[in-house]
Amino acid sequence: MKIRKANVHSENELITNVYIYENKQQEYSLIAIPQLEWSTIIAYEEDRSVLKDRLSNSLLKRVTKSPAEELMNKIVHWVGEM
């Protein structure tokens, strides 16, 4: 498991830790942001544009547009590194 520092401001809160668990055998990553009570599974073969839309829509249920987009971009980048 990896812990990444997001450091994204959402209203009067700083979202810091994003937890990334990679399951190479089953070819997916589990992403969790406990501060938001939010998590998702990302399959290796998931298309980037579909992934961005899905993450954005899901994160918008927890935070406003600007931090949702910033988190989405960081998550997509981090998952792409793996």
NORLINQUI-V338416 format. One line per field, one symbol per residue. ss: DSSP state (h for helix, s for strand, l for the rest). phi: phi as a letter, one per 40 degrees, with the letter a starting at -180 (. if undefined). psi: psi as a letter, one per 30 degrees, with the letter a starting at -180 (. if undefined). A space follows every 50 residues. Layout:
BEGIN
ss = ???
phi = ???
psi = ???
END
This chain:
BEGIN
ss = lsssssssssllsssssssssssllllsssssshhhlssssssllllhhh hhhhhhhhhlllllhhhhhhhhhhhhhhhhhl
phi = .bbbccfbcbfbbbcbcbcbbbbcccfabbbbbddcfbaabbcdcccdcc cccccdcccccbbccccccccdcccdcccccc
psi = kkjkjehkkjcgkjjdkkkjkkjeeghlkkkkjeefhkllkjkegkkeee eeeeeeeeeffelleeeeeeeeeeeeeeeff.
END
